[in-house]
Amino acid sequence: MKPELVIFDCDGILVDTETIANEVLSDFMKKIGLDFSPLECHHRFTGTAMDTIKEEAERLSGKKLPDDWAAQVRQADLVAFEAGIEPIPGILDVVAHLKAEGIPFCVGSSGRYEKMQMTLGSAGLWETFKDVLYSAQDCKMGKPAPDIFLYAAKGMGFKPEQCVVIEDSIAGIKAAKAAGMRVFNYTGDVNADIEQAKSLGAITFGHMSDLPDLLGLEALDQTTA
């Protein structure tokens, strides 16, 4: 069944930022006595809002972190991203399919607008998504709460049951399911937890080229695509 609205996560779905972000977060964690590797940060925190990560870091370390700790991590991310961000392979083809069939799409991300402008701009995707961005900074709760996806759906004028979510994180899958939406889990990252994703009810796929078929979209005419 074709969706009436497709909601994309940003990091790890549209832009390849997760590896860099987890390296940055790992460094910050080690500074407060939590010896988490980038891989451990990936499994624990990918898809989770930075303010929620701060709360968890305080709980795990037993330390009160500076009020601007989350802002420090975000700023370090932006500095690291300045080296250049690539789009996820195949994402432009997915967008072309959606445009060809007149299916609306938007972004529902834990990332702040400043970060999305930086990463989408670096990856050459800003013009495609700039008018359909929704950030958890506007919501009371970040992922795995459903707020961001409900916010995006409402902003685009759709009910939850009309929407599908494209996610790469466990937190994002939980958020989408809590919102009452179908969710497709991109497992292109070598660290993806495919079994957990399936256990949560996500449909997993390893390449963006697989997604149009999963969404029930027609093949593009390659002479006009």
VEXTI-611439 format. One record per residue (C-alpha): residue number from 1; x negated, y, z. Coordinates in pm, 1 decimal. Layout:
VEXTI-611439
<vopa nr="NUM" x="X" y="Y" z="Z"/>
...
end
This chain:
VEXTI-611439
<vopa nr="1" x="0.0" y="0.0" z="0.0"/>
<vopa nr="2" x="-145.5" y="333.6" z="-105.5"/>
<vopa nr="3" x="-191.2" y="586.3" z="172.4"/>
<vopa nr="4" x="-23.3" y="925.0" z="159.1"/>
<vopa nr="5" x="-315.6" y="1090.5" z="337.2"/>
<vopa nr="6" x="-676.7" y="976.4" z="377.6"/>
<vopa nr="7" x="-864.5" y="1109.7" z="680.7"/>
<vopa nr="8" x="-1243.0" y="1077.8" z="657.8"/>
<vopa nr="9" x="-1477.9" y="1087.3" z="951.9"/>
<vopa nr="10" x="-1777.0" y="1304.9" z="862.1"/>
<vopa nr="11" x="-2102.5" y="1168.0" z="1006.6"/>
<vopa nr="12" x="-2180.5" y="825.6" z="864.8"/>
<vopa nr="13" x="-1887.6" y="839.1" z="621.1"/>
<vopa nr="14" x="-1946.2" y="1151.0" z="413.1"/>
<vopa nr="15" x="-2302.5" y="1236.5" z="515.0"/>
<vopa nr="16" x="-2594.7" y="1020.5" z="624.0"/>
<vopa nr="17" x="-2670.3" y="1183.3" z="960.1"/>
<vopa nr="18" x="-2640.6" y="905.7" z="1216.5"/>
<vopa nr="19" x="-3001.2" y="783.2" z="1208.8"/>
<vopa nr="20" x="-3140.0" y="1132.2" z="1269.3"/>
<vopa nr="21" x="-2879.4" y="1217.7" z="1532.9"/>
<vopa nr="22" x="-2948.1" y="900.6" z="1730.7"/>
<vopa nr="23" x="-3322.3" y="970.8" z="1728.6"/>
<vopa nr="24" x="-3253.7" y="1318.9" z="1868.7"/>
<vopa nr="25" x="-3015.4" y="1184.3" z="2131.8"/>
<vopa nr="26" x="-3260.5" y="913.1" z="2233.3"/>
<vopa nr="27" x="-3522.9" y="1180.1" z="2305.1"/>
<vopa nr="28" x="-3279.6" y="1377.5" z="2521.4"/>
<vopa nr="29" x="-3178.2" y="1064.3" z="2711.4"/>
<vopa nr="30" x="-3538.9" y="971.4" z="2786.1"/>
<vopa nr="31" x="-3598.6" y="1317.8" z="2931.6"/>
<vopa nr="32" x="-3335.3" y="1247.1" z="3199.5"/>
<vopa nr="33" x="-3464.8" y="899.6" z="3279.8"/>
<vopa nr="34" x="-3240.1" y="692.2" z="3051.5"/>
<vopa nr="35" x="-3465.8" y="482.2" z="2829.3"/>
<vopa nr="36" x="-3216.9" y="439.3" z="2544.9"/>
<vopa nr="37" x="-3358.7" y="362.1" z="2203.2"/>
<vopa nr="38" x="-3195.7" y="516.6" z="1894.0"/>
<vopa nr="39" x="-3026.0" y="178.7" z="1837.4"/>
<vopa nr="40" x="-2884.7" y="178.0" z="2191.3"/>
<vopa nr="41" x="-2761.0" y="534.2" z="2140.8"/>
<vopa nr="42" x="-2592.5" y="419.7" z="1821.6"/>
<vopa nr="43" x="-2404.9" y="138.7" z="1994.3"/>
<vopa nr="44" x="-2313.8" y="341.3" z="2301.5"/>
<vopa nr="45" x="-2229.3" y="681.1" z="2159.7"/>
<vopa nr="46" x="-2175.1" y="693.8" z="1782.5"/>
<vopa nr="47" x="-1848.7" y="871.4" z="1707.3"/>
<vopa nr="48" x="-1814.3" y="1009.7" z="2060.8"/>
<vopa nr="49" x="-1783.0" y="1383.2" z="2124.6"/>
<vopa nr="50" x="-2101.4" y="1537.5" z="2265.9"/>
<vopa nr="51" x="-1923.3" y="1674.5" z="2574.4"/>
<vopa nr="52" x="-1808.9" y="1319.2" z="2653.2"/>
<vopa nr="53" x="-2164.3" y="1192.6" z="2600.7"/>
<vopa nr="54" x="-2284.5" y="1454.3" z="2850.2"/>
<vopa nr="55" x="-2038.2" y="1326.4" z="3111.7"/>
<vopa nr="56" x="-2153.3" y="968.2" z="3052.9"/>
<vopa nr="57" x="-2520.5" y="1069.7" z="3068.5"/>
<vopa nr="58" x="-2458.0" y="1236.1" z="3405.5"/>
<vopa nr="59" x="-2282.1" y="925.4" z="3534.7"/>
<vopa nr="60" x="-2555.1" y="688.6" z="3417.1"/>
<vopa nr="61" x="-2848.6" y="903.9" z="3529.8"/>
<vopa nr="62" x="-2694.7" y="1031.6" z="3850.9"/>
<vopa nr="63" x="-2814.7" y="1377.9" z="3756.2"/>
<vopa nr="64" x="-2624.6" y="1701.8" z="3709.2"/>
<vopa nr="65" x="-2717.9" y="1823.0" z="3363.0"/>
<vopa nr="66" x="-2733.7" y="2188.9" z="3259.0"/>
<vopa nr="67" x="-2403.9" y="2334.6" z="3147.1"/>
<vopa nr="68" x="-2548.6" y="2386.7" z="2798.7"/>
<vopa nr="69" x="-2696.1" y="2035.2" z="2766.9"/>
<vopa nr="70" x="-2449.4" y="1934.2" z="2493.9"/>
<vopa nr="71" x="-2520.9" y="2258.9" z="2310.7"/>
<vopa nr="72" x="-2894.4" y="2186.0" z="2332.5"/>
<vopa nr="73" x="-2843.3" y="1846.3" z="2167.5"/>
<vopa nr="74" x="-2624.7" y="1997.6" z="1896.5"/>
<vopa nr="75" x="-2885.5" y="2264.0" z="1822.9"/>
<vopa nr="76" x="-3163.0" y="2001.8" z="1804.5"/>
<vopa nr="77" x="-2947.6" y="1808.1" z="1558.2"/>
<vopa nr="78" x="-2907.2" y="2114.1" z="1336.6"/>
<vopa nr="79" x="-3281.8" y="2175.3" z="1337.1"/>
<vopa nr="80" x="-3345.2" y="1810.7" z="1241.6"/>
<vopa nr="81" x="-3081.5" y="1824.1" z="967.4"/>
<vopa nr="82" x="-3254.0" y="2119.8" z="802.6"/>
<vopa nr="83" x="-3491.7" y="1872.6" z="639.0"/>
<vopa nr="84" x="-3199.5" y="1767.8" z="419.5"/>
<vopa nr="85" x="-2896.4" y="1541.1" z="438.9"/>
<vopa nr="86" x="-2781.6" y="1297.5" z="171.2"/>
<vopa nr="87" x="-2420.3" y="1207.3" z="93.7"/>
<vopa nr="88" x="-2319.7" y="849.3" z="168.3"/>
<vopa nr="89" x="-2366.5" y="655.4" z="-159.2"/>
<vopa nr="90" x="-2040.7" y="619.5" z="-349.8"/>
<vopa nr="91" x="-1836.9" y="873.9" z="-153.2"/>
<vopa nr="92" x="-1796.6" y="1108.2" z="-450.0"/>
<vopa nr="93" x="-1646.1" y="822.3" z="-651.5"/>
<vopa nr="94" x="-1391.2" y="759.3" z="-373.8"/>
<vopa nr="95" x="-1296.1" y="1127.8" z="-375.4"/>
<vopa nr="96" x="-1261.4" y="1118.6" z="-754.5"/>
<vopa nr="97" x="-1015.8" y="827.9" z="-724.7"/>
<vopa nr="98" x="-808.3" y="1016.5" z="-469.2"/>
<vopa nr="99" x="-800.8" y="1330.5" z="-682.2"/>
<vopa nr="100" x="-703.2" y="1130.1" z="-990.4"/>
<vopa nr="101" x="-400.0" y="988.4" z="-809.6"/>
<vopa nr="102" x="-308.4" y="1310.0" z="-633.6"/>
<vopa nr="103" x="-361.5" y="1168.6" z="-283.9"/>
<vopa nr="104" x="-452.4" y="1436.6" z="-26.7"/>
<vopa nr="105" x="-756.2" y="1390.9" z="194.1"/>
<vopa nr="106" x="-920.1" y="1570.3" z="485.1"/>
<vopa nr="107" x="-1192.3" y="1536.1" z="748.1"/>
<vopa nr="108" x="-1128.6" y="1449.8" z="1114.1"/>
<vopa nr="109" x="-1459.0" y="1465.8" z="1300.2"/>
<vopa nr="110" x="-1605.7" y="1478.1" z="1649.7"/>
<vopa nr="111" x="-1859.5" y="1722.3" z="1507.6"/>
<vopa nr="112" x="-1816.2" y="2097.4" z="1538.5"/>
<vopa nr="113" x="-1742.7" y="2317.7" z="1239.2"/>
<vopa nr="114" x="-2093.0" y="2466.0" z="1244.0"/>
<vopa nr="115" x="-2243.1" y="2118.6" z="1216.2"/>
<vopa nr="116" x="-2007.6" y="2013.1" z="937.0"/>
<vopa nr="117" x="-2087.8" y="2327.2" z="740.3"/>
<vopa nr="118" x="-2457.6" y="2249.7" z="771.8"/>
<vopa nr="119" x="-2440.3" y="1879.2" z="685.4"/>
<vopa nr="120" x="-2175.3" y="1894.2" z="414.3"/>
<vopa nr="121" x="-2351.2" y="2192.4" z="261.5"/>
<vopa nr="122" x="-2687.2" y="2016.2" z="261.4"/>
<vopa nr="123" x="-2529.6" y="1710.4" z="98.1"/>
<vopa nr="124" x="-2351.7" y="1912.7" z="-171.3"/>
<vopa nr="125" x="-2004.4" y="1831.1" z="-35.2"/>
<vopa nr="126" x="-1903.1" y="2165.4" z="113.9"/>
<vopa nr="127" x="-1684.2" y="2281.8" z="-175.1"/>
<vopa nr="128" x="-1499.2" y="1950.5" z="-175.0"/>
<vopa nr="129" x="-1406.8" y="1953.0" z="193.7"/>
<vopa nr="130" x="-1436.5" y="2311.2" z="322.4"/>
<vopa nr="131" x="-1060.7" y="2377.0" z="321.9"/>
<vopa nr="132" x="-957.1" y="2049.6" z="487.0"/>
<vopa nr="133" x="-1180.2" y="2029.0" z="796.5"/>
<vopa nr="134" x="-1049.8" y="1935.0" z="1141.8"/>
<vopa nr="135" x="-1281.9" y="1919.1" z="1442.8"/>
<vopa nr="136" x="-1237.5" y="1769.0" z="1787.7"/>
<vopa nr="137" x="-1359.4" y="2101.8" z="1925.6"/>
<vopa nr="138" x="-996.7" y="2211.8" z="1877.0"/>
<vopa nr="139" x="-861.5" y="1913.6" z="2074.4"/>
<vopa nr="140" x="-827.9" y="1838.7" z="2443.4"/>
<vopa nr="141" x="-992.3" y="1496.0" z="2416.1"/>
<vopa nr="142" x="-1250.6" y="1360.6" z="2174.0"/>
<vopa nr="143" x="-1272.7" y="1010.6" z="2028.7"/>
<vopa nr="144" x="-1184.2" y="741.0" z="2133.8"/>
<vopa nr="145" x="-872.6" y="943.8" z="2222.2"/>
<vopa nr="146" x="-641.8" y="985.2" z="1919.7"/>
<vopa nr="147" x="-622.3" y="1366.1" z="1938.5"/>
<vopa nr="148" x="-840.4" y="1454.1" z="1638.5"/>
<vopa nr="149" x="-658.1" y="1225.3" z="1397.1"/>
<vopa nr="150" x="-314.4" y="1335.9" z="1516.3"/>
<vopa nr="151" x="-431.8" y="1696.1" z="1482.8"/>
<vopa nr="152" x="-556.5" y="1637.5" z="1127.9"/>
<vopa nr="153" x="-239.3" y="1458.4" z="1022.2"/>
<vopa nr="154" x="-18.5" y="1735.4" z="1162.5"/>
<vopa nr="155" x="-234.1" y="2002.1" z="1001.1"/>
<vopa nr="156" x="-197.6" y="1832.0" z="663.5"/>
<vopa nr="157" x="176.6" y="1778.7" z="711.5"/>
<vopa nr="158" x="189.4" y="1399.2" z="750.4"/>
<vopa nr="159" x="310.9" y="1150.4" z="1008.8"/>
<vopa nr="160" x="59.5" y="902.1" z="1158.2"/>
<vopa nr="161" x="210.6" y="603.6" z="978.6"/>
<vopa nr="162" x="147.5" y="776.3" z="644.4"/>
<vopa nr="163" x="-226.1" y="806.8" z="708.7"/>
<vopa nr="164" x="-534.8" y="590.5" z="684.3"/>
<vopa nr="165" x="-864.3" y="668.7" z="853.1"/>
<vopa nr="166" x="-1211.3" y="591.8" z="715.3"/>
<vopa nr="167" x="-1451.3" y="542.8" z="1006.6"/>
<vopa nr="168" x="-1793.4" y="401.6" z="1083.5"/>
<vopa nr="169" x="-1782.7" y="397.9" z="1464.3"/>
<vopa nr="170" x="-1611.1" y="188.2" z="1728.7"/>
<vopa nr="171" x="-1496.6" y="504.3" z="1906.9"/>
<vopa nr="172" x="-1343.9" y="626.8" z="1582.9"/>
<vopa nr="173" x="-1167.0" y="295.7" z="1521.1"/>
<vopa nr="174" x="-1017.5" y="307.4" z="1869.3"/>
<vopa nr="175" x="-904.2" y="665.8" z="1810.0"/>
<vopa nr="176" x="-739.2" y="578.4" z="1479.4"/>
<vopa nr="177" x="-559.0" y="275.9" z="1622.6"/>
<vopa nr="178" x="-442.6" y="480.7" z="1921.7"/>
<vopa nr="179" x="-304.2" y="734.9" z="1674.1"/>
<vopa nr="180" x="-101.8" y="462.2" z="1503.9"/>
<vopa nr="181" x="-298.2" y="474.0" z="1179.6"/>
<vopa nr="182" x="-451.8" y="208.0" z="958.2"/>
<vopa nr="183" x="-828.8" y="219.5" z="974.4"/>
<vopa nr="184" x="-1099.4" y="109.6" z="732.6"/>
<vopa nr="185" x="-1444.7" y="61.7" z="882.5"/>
<vopa nr="186" x="-1749.9" y="135.4" z="666.4"/>
<vopa nr="187" x="-2026.8" y="-103.4" z="766.8"/>
<vopa nr="188" x="-2305.8" y="23.7" z="542.2"/>
<vopa nr="189" x="-2520.6" y="104.5" z="847.8"/>
<vopa nr="190" x="-2739.5" y="-193.4" z="939.2"/>
<vopa nr="191" x="-2642.3" y="-137.6" z="1303.6"/>
<vopa nr="192" x="-2267.2" y="-165.9" z="1240.4"/>
<vopa nr="193" x="-2080.3" y="-387.5" z="1488.4"/>
<vopa nr="194" x="-1863.9" y="-568.9" z="1234.5"/>
<vopa nr="195" x="-1719.7" y="-828.4" z="1470.0"/>
<vopa nr="196" x="-1603.7" y="-571.8" z="1724.1"/>
<vopa nr="197" x="-1455.4" y="-360.1" z="1447.1"/>
<vopa nr="198" x="-1254.5" y="-655.7" z="1320.5"/>
<vopa nr="199" x="-1143.0" y="-744.5" z="1671.9"/>
<vopa nr="200" x="-999.7" y="-393.5" z="1704.9"/>
<vopa nr="201" x="-794.0" y="-436.6" z="1389.2"/>
<vopa nr="202" x="-1009.2" y="-248.2" z="1139.4"/>
<vopa nr="203" x="-1051.4" y="-358.1" z="778.1"/>
<vopa nr="204" x="-1426.5" y="-366.2" z="719.1"/>
<vopa nr="205" x="-1612.9" y="-295.1" z="395.2"/>
<vopa nr="206" x="-1982.3" y="-269.8" z="319.2"/>
<vopa nr="207" x="-1994.4" y="-38.4" z="17.0"/>
<vopa nr="208" x="-1798.6" y="274.9" z="-68.3"/>
<vopa nr="209" x="-1739.5" y="126.0" z="-412.0"/>
<vopa nr="210" x="-1515.0" y="-131.8" z="-241.1"/>
<vopa nr="211" x="-1285.7" y="127.8" z="-84.2"/>
<vopa nr="212" x="-1068.8" y="235.0" z="-382.4"/>
<vopa nr="213" x="-948.5" y="-123.9" z="-432.8"/>
<vopa nr="214" x="-878.9" y="-162.9" z="-61.2"/>
<vopa nr="215" x="-669.0" y="153.5" z="-72.6"/>
<vopa nr="216" x="-475.4" y="27.3" z="-374.8"/>
<vopa nr="217" x="-609.1" y="294.2" z="-607.9"/>
<vopa nr="218" x="-624.3" y="257.8" z="-985.2"/>
<vopa nr="219" x="-957.2" y="218.8" z="-1162.6"/>
<vopa nr="220" x="-1093.1" y="544.8" z="-1300.3"/>
<vopa nr="221" x="-1120.5" y="604.1" z="-1671.5"/>
<vopa nr="222" x="-1497.3" y="624.8" z="-1693.6"/>
<vopa nr="223" x="-1475.9" y="846.8" z="-2001.3"/>
<vopa nr="224" x="-1306.6" y="1119.1" z="-1798.3"/>
<vopa nr="225" x="-1422.8" y="1049.8" z="-1441.1"/>
end
